[in-house]
Amino acid sequence: MNKYEINIYEQIARNIRKYRKEIGITQAVLAERVGVSHEFIRRIESKKGAKTFSVDTIWKISLALDVDPGKLFEIDMDEVVNI
């Protein structure tokens, strides 16, 4: 798989989950900080869920996680290959 074949929504979801777990908060806490439902965050992070979210949502999530928004778009090819 090359970087052009990666589903960016799935990559963003993996990064959200990674950074959320790094700071030790639950999906419910992240949802509260962002101002969305727990179900919405659960669907974003789900491997099977539909991935549709706005740039505004990504911005709010990055603020809630205290990470640069660009970090949510980073692709770790080693991680992608092992999925």
DSSP file (Angstrom, degrees, kcal/mol; ACC not computed):
  #  RESIDUE AA STRUCTURE BP1 BP2  ACC     N-H-->O    O-->H-N    N-H-->O    O-->H-N    TCO  KAPPA ALPHA  PHI   PSI    X-CA   Y-CA   Z-CA
    1    1 A M              0   0    0      0, 0.0     2,-0.2     0, 0.0    80,-0.1   0.000 360.0 360.0 360.0 135.5    0.0    0.0    0.0
    2    2 A N    >   -     0   0    0      1,-0.0     3,-2.0     0, 0.0     4,-0.4  -0.649 360.0 -97.2-108.1 172.1    1.3    3.4   -0.8
    3    3 A K  T 3  S+     0   0    0      1,-0.3     3,-0.5    -2,-0.2    -1,-0.0   0.690 120.2  60.1 -63.4 -18.6    0.4    6.8    0.8
    4    4 A Y  T 3  S+     0   0    0      1,-0.2    -1,-0.3     3,-0.0     0, 0.0   0.615 100.3  55.4 -84.3 -11.7   -2.1    7.6   -2.0
    5    5 A E  S <  S+     0   0    0     -3,-2.0     2,-0.2     2,-0.1    -1,-0.2   0.455  82.4 112.1 -96.1  -2.8   -4.2    4.5   -1.2
    6    6 A I  S    S-     0   0    0     -3,-0.5     2,-0.8    -4,-0.4     3,-0.1  -0.516  71.1-126.7 -77.6 135.5   -4.7    5.3    2.4
    7    7 A N     >  -     0   0    0     -2,-0.2     4,-2.0     1,-0.2     3,-0.3  -0.739  18.9-156.8 -78.8 110.7   -8.2    6.2    3.6
    8    8 A I  H  > S+     0   0    0     -2,-0.8     4,-2.7     1,-0.2     5,-0.2   0.825  89.5  57.8 -64.1 -32.3   -7.6    9.6    5.3
    9    9 A Y  H  > S+     0   0    0      1,-0.2     4,-2.3     2,-0.2    -1,-0.2   0.918 108.2  46.5 -63.2 -41.9  -10.7    9.3    7.4
   10   10 A E  H  > S+     0   0    0     -3,-0.3     4,-2.3     2,-0.2    -2,-0.2   0.878 112.3  50.9 -67.4 -37.4   -9.4    6.0    8.9
   11   11 A Q  H  X S+     0   0    0     -4,-2.0     4,-2.3     2,-0.2    -2,-0.2   0.924 110.5  48.2 -65.8 -44.0   -6.0    7.5    9.5
   12   12 A I  H  X S+     0   0    0     -4,-2.7     4,-2.8     1,-0.2    -2,-0.2   0.919 110.5  52.7 -61.0 -43.0   -7.5   10.5   11.3
   13   13 A A  H  X S+     0   0    0     -4,-2.3     4,-2.5     1,-0.2    -2,-0.2   0.917 109.1  48.8 -59.1 -44.8   -9.6    8.1   13.4
   14   14 A R  H  X S+     0   0    0     -4,-2.3     4,-2.5     1,-0.2    -1,-0.2   0.909 112.9  48.0 -61.4 -41.7   -6.5    6.0   14.4
   15   15 A N  H  X S+     0   0    0     -4,-2.3     4,-2.7    57,-0.3     5,-0.3   0.892 109.9  51.2 -68.7 -39.5   -4.7    9.2   15.3
   16   16 A I  H  X S+     0   0    0     -4,-2.8     4,-2.6     2,-0.2     5,-0.2   0.955 113.0  46.1 -59.6 -49.4   -7.6   10.6   17.4
   17   17 A R  H  X S+     0   0    0     -4,-2.5     4,-2.5     2,-0.2    -2,-0.2   0.919 113.1  50.6 -58.8 -45.2   -7.7    7.3   19.2
   18   18 A K  H  X S+     0   0    0     -4,-2.5     4,-2.1     1,-0.2    -2,-0.2   0.945 114.8  41.0 -59.8 -51.5   -4.0    7.3   19.7
   19   19 A Y  H  X S+     0   0    0     -4,-2.7     4,-1.5     2,-0.2    -1,-0.2   0.849 113.2  54.4 -69.9 -33.4   -3.8   10.8   21.1
   20   20 A R  H  <>S+     0   0    0     -4,-2.6     5,-2.0    -5,-0.3     4,-0.5   0.933 111.8  44.5 -62.9 -45.3   -6.9   10.4   23.2
   21   21 A K  H ><5S+     0   0    0     -4,-2.5     3,-0.7    -5,-0.2    -2,-0.2   0.861 106.9  60.5 -68.5 -35.2   -5.4    7.3   24.9
   22   22 A E  H 3<5S+     0   0    0     -4,-2.1    -1,-0.2     1,-0.3    -2,-0.2   0.868 110.4  40.5 -59.5 -36.9   -2.0    9.0   25.3
   23   23 A I  T 3<5S-     0   0    0     -4,-1.5    -1,-0.3    -3,-0.2    -2,-0.2   0.483 114.5-121.0 -93.3  -1.2   -3.6   11.7   27.5
   24   24 A G  T < 5 +     0   0    0     -3,-0.7     2,-0.3    -4,-0.5    -3,-0.2   0.857  61.4 137.0  73.1  38.1   -5.8    9.1   29.2
   25   25 A I      < -     0   0    0     -5,-2.0    -1,-0.2     1,-0.0     2,-0.1  -0.847  47.6-122.2-114.7 157.0   -9.3   10.3   28.5
   26   26 A T     >  -     0   0    0     -2,-0.3     4,-2.3     1,-0.1     5,-0.2  -0.367  28.9-107.1 -86.1 168.3  -12.4    8.4   27.4
   27   27 A Q  H  > S+     0   0    0      1,-0.2     4,-2.8     2,-0.2     5,-0.2   0.878 121.8  56.0 -60.7 -36.8  -14.4    8.9   24.3
   28   28 A A  H  > S+     0   0    0      2,-0.2     4,-2.2     1,-0.2    -1,-0.2   0.906 107.6  47.0 -64.2 -41.9  -17.1   10.4   26.5
   29   29 A V  H  > S+     0   0    0      2,-0.2     4,-2.4     1,-0.2    -1,-0.2   0.920 112.8  49.2 -66.3 -43.2  -14.7   13.0   28.0
   30   30 A L  H  X S+     0   0    0     -4,-2.3     4,-2.2     1,-0.2     5,-0.2   0.932 110.4  51.4 -60.5 -44.8  -13.5   13.9   24.5
   31   31 A A  H  X>S+     0   0    0     -4,-2.8     5,-2.2     1,-0.2     4,-2.1   0.911 109.9  49.4 -58.3 -43.7  -17.0   14.2   23.3
   32   32 A E  H  <5S+     0   0    0     -4,-2.2    -1,-0.2     1,-0.2    -2,-0.2   0.916 111.2  49.0 -62.9 -43.3  -17.9   16.6   26.1
   33   33 A R  H  <5S+     0   0    0     -4,-2.4    -1,-0.2     1,-0.2    -2,-0.2   0.862 116.6  42.3 -63.9 -35.7  -14.8   18.7   25.4
   34   34 A V  H  <5S-     0   0    0     -4,-2.2    -1,-0.2    -5,-0.2    -2,-0.2   0.742 110.6-119.8 -84.3 -24.5  -15.6   18.9   21.7
   35   35 A G  T  <5S+     0   0    0     -4,-2.1     2,-0.3     1,-0.3    -3,-0.2   0.800  74.5 110.1  86.9  32.2  -19.3   19.5   22.2
   36   36 A V  S   <S-     0   0    0     -5,-2.2    -1,-0.3    -6,-0.2    -2,-0.1  -0.774  73.2 -82.7-127.2 174.4  -20.6   16.4   20.4
   37   37 A S     >  -     0   0    0     -2,-0.3     4,-1.7     1,-0.1     5,-0.2  -0.410  29.4-122.3 -78.4 155.4  -22.2   13.2   21.5
   38   38 A H  H  > S+     0   0    0      1,-0.2     4,-2.7     2,-0.2     5,-0.2   0.891 115.6  58.2 -59.3 -39.3  -20.3   10.2   22.8
   39   39 A E  H  > S+     0   0    0      1,-0.2     4,-2.5     2,-0.2    -1,-0.2   0.873 102.1  54.1 -59.6 -38.5  -21.8    8.2   19.9
   40   40 A F  H  > S+     0   0    0      2,-0.2     4,-2.1     1,-0.2    -1,-0.2   0.932 110.9  44.3 -63.2 -46.4  -20.3   10.6   17.4
   41   41 A I  H  X S+     0   0    0     -4,-1.7     4,-2.4     2,-0.2    -2,-0.2   0.909 112.0  53.9 -64.7 -41.4  -16.8   10.1   18.8
   42   42 A R  H  X S+     0   0    0     -4,-2.7     4,-1.4     1,-0.2    -2,-0.2   0.919 109.5  47.8 -58.7 -43.9  -17.4    6.4   19.0
   43   43 A R  H  < S+     0   0    0     -4,-2.5    -1,-0.2     2,-0.2    -2,-0.2   0.879 109.6  52.9 -66.0 -37.9  -18.4    6.3   15.3
   44   44 A I  H  < S+     0   0    0     -4,-2.1    -2,-0.2     1,-0.2    -1,-0.2   0.936 115.4  40.4 -60.9 -45.4  -15.3    8.4   14.3
   45   45 A E  H  < S+     0   0    0     -4,-2.4    -1,-0.2    -5,-0.1    -2,-0.2   0.658  93.2 107.2 -79.5 -16.1  -13.0    5.9   16.1
   46   46 A S     <  -     0   0    0     -4,-1.4   -33,-0.1    -5,-0.2   -32,-0.1  -0.356  64.7-144.5 -67.2 139.6  -14.8    2.8   14.9
   47   47 A K  S    S+     0   0    0      1,-0.2    -1,-0.1    -2,-0.1    -4,-0.1   0.773 103.2  37.6 -71.7 -25.5  -13.2    0.7   12.3
   48   48 A K  S    S+     0   0    0      2,-0.1    -1,-0.2     0, 0.0     3,-0.1   0.590  95.9 104.7-100.8 -13.2  -16.6   -0.1   10.8
   49   49 A G  S    S-     0   0    0     -6,-0.2     2,-0.2    -7,-0.2    -6,-0.0  -0.257  80.3 -99.0 -72.9 155.8  -18.3    3.2   11.3
   50   50 A A        -     0   0    0      1,-0.1     2,-0.9     2,-0.1    -1,-0.1  -0.532  34.8-141.6 -70.0 136.7  -18.9    5.7    8.5
   51   51 A K        +     0   0    0     -2,-0.2     2,-0.4    -3,-0.1   -42,-0.1  -0.825  43.7 136.9-108.7  95.9  -16.3    8.4    8.6
   52   52 A T        +     0   0    0     -2,-0.9     2,-0.3   -43,-0.1    -2,-0.1  -0.922  18.0 139.2-138.6 114.6  -17.8   11.8    7.8
   53   53 A F        -     0   0    0     -2,-0.4     2,-0.1    -9,-0.0    -2,-0.0  -0.985  42.3-112.7-151.6 157.0  -16.7   14.8    9.8
   54   54 A S     >  -     0   0    0     -2,-0.3     4,-2.0     1,-0.1     5,-0.1  -0.362  25.5-113.3 -91.0 166.3  -15.8   18.4    9.1
   55   55 A V  H  > S+     0   0    0      1,-0.2     4,-2.6     2,-0.2     5,-0.2   0.873 119.9  58.5 -61.3 -37.9  -12.6   20.3    9.3
   56   56 A D  H  > S+     0   0    0      1,-0.2     4,-2.4     2,-0.2    -1,-0.2   0.899 105.3  48.9 -58.8 -42.0  -14.3   22.3   12.1
   57   57 A T  H  > S+     0   0    0      2,-0.2     4,-2.6     1,-0.2    -1,-0.2   0.911 110.2  50.5 -65.2 -42.8  -14.7   19.0   14.0
   58   58 A I  H  X S+     0   0    0     -4,-2.0     4,-2.6     2,-0.2    -2,-0.2   0.911 110.2  51.1 -60.9 -42.4  -11.1   18.0   13.4
   59   59 A W  H  X S+     0   0    0     -4,-2.6     4,-2.1     2,-0.2    -2,-0.2   0.941 111.6  46.3 -59.7 -48.8  -10.0   21.5   14.7
   60   60 A K  H  X S+     0   0    0     -4,-2.4     4,-2.4     1,-0.2    -2,-0.2   0.888 112.4  50.6 -63.5 -39.9  -12.1   21.1   17.9
   61   61 A I  H  X S+     0   0    0     -4,-2.6     4,-2.2     2,-0.2    -1,-0.2   0.915 108.8  51.7 -64.6 -42.3  -10.8   17.6   18.5
   62   62 A S  H  X>S+     0   0    0     -4,-2.6     5,-2.4     1,-0.2     4,-0.8   0.897 111.1  48.1 -62.5 -38.7   -7.2   18.8   18.1
   63   63 A L  H ><5S+     0   0    0     -4,-2.1     3,-0.5     3,-0.2    -1,-0.2   0.921 111.6  49.8 -64.7 -43.7   -7.8   21.5   20.6
   64   64 A A  H 3<5S+     0   0    0     -4,-2.4    -2,-0.2     1,-0.2    -1,-0.2   0.829 116.3  41.8 -64.9 -32.1   -9.4   19.0   23.1
   65   65 A L  H 3<5S-     0   0    0     -4,-2.2    -1,-0.2    -5,-0.2    -2,-0.2   0.535 107.9-127.8 -90.4  -8.2   -6.5   16.7   22.7
   66   66 A D  T <<5 +     0   0    0     -4,-0.8     2,-0.3    -3,-0.5    -3,-0.2   0.913  65.8 126.8  58.7  46.2   -4.0   19.5   22.8
   67   67 A V  S   <S-     0   0    0     -5,-2.4    -1,-0.2    -6,-0.1    -2,-0.2  -0.943  70.8 -96.2-128.1 153.2   -2.3   18.4   19.6
   68   68 A D    >>  -     0   0    0     -2,-0.3     3,-1.8     1,-0.1     4,-0.6  -0.459  35.7-124.7 -62.0 135.3   -1.5   20.3   16.4
   69   69 A P  G >4 S+     0   0    0      0, 0.0     3,-1.3     0, 0.0     4,-0.4   0.835 109.7  64.1 -54.3 -33.3   -4.3   19.6   13.9
   70   70 A G  G >> S+     0   0    0      1,-0.3     3,-1.3     2,-0.2     4,-0.5   0.792  89.7  67.2 -61.0 -28.2   -1.6   18.4   11.4
   71   71 A K  G X4 S+     0   0    0     -3,-1.8     3,-0.7     1,-0.3    -1,-0.3   0.811  92.7  60.1 -62.5 -29.3   -0.8   15.5   13.8
   72   72 A L  G << S+     0   0    0     -3,-1.3   -57,-0.3    -4,-0.6    -1,-0.3   0.691 105.8  48.0 -72.8 -16.7   -4.2   14.0   13.1
   73   73 A F  G <4 S+     0   0    0     -3,-1.3    -1,-0.2    -4,-0.4    -2,-0.2   0.488  83.2 121.8 -98.8  -5.9   -3.3   13.7    9.4
   74   74 A E    <<  -     0   0    0     -3,-0.7     2,-0.6    -4,-0.5   -59,-0.1  -0.293  52.6-144.9 -64.6 141.8    0.1   12.1    9.9
   75   75 A I        -     0   0    0    -60,-0.0     2,-0.8     4,-0.0     3,-0.1  -0.935   9.3-164.2-112.7 121.1    0.5    8.7    8.3
   76   76 A D     >  -     0   0    0     -2,-0.6     4,-2.3     1,-0.2     3,-0.4  -0.885   5.9-164.9-101.6 101.5    2.7    6.1    9.9
   77   77 A M  H  > S+     0   0    0     -2,-0.8     4,-2.3     1,-0.3     5,-0.2   0.826  87.3  56.5 -60.6 -32.9    3.3    3.6    7.1
   78   78 A D  H  > S+     0   0    0      1,-0.2     4,-1.3     2,-0.2    -1,-0.3   0.913 109.4  46.4 -62.7 -41.0    4.5    0.9    9.5
   79   79 A E  H  4 S+     0   0    0     -3,-0.4    -2,-0.2     1,-0.2    -1,-0.2   0.907 111.8  50.9 -66.6 -42.2    1.2    1.2   11.4
   80   80 A V  H >< S+     0   0    0     -4,-2.3     3,-1.2     1,-0.2    -2,-0.2   0.895 108.2  51.6 -63.2 -42.2   -0.8    1.1    8.1
   81   81 A V  H 3< S+     0   0    0     -4,-2.3    -1,-0.2     1,-0.3    -2,-0.2   0.823 109.1  51.6 -65.5 -31.9    0.9   -2.0    6.9
   82   82 A N  T 3<        0   0    0     -4,-1.3    -1,-0.3     1,-0.2    -2,-0.2   0.303 360.0 360.0 -90.3   9.2    0.2   -3.8   10.1
   83   83 A I    <         0   0    0     -3,-1.2    -1,-0.2    -4,-0.2    -2,-0.1   0.480 360.0 360.0 -79.8 360.0   -3.5   -3.1   10.2
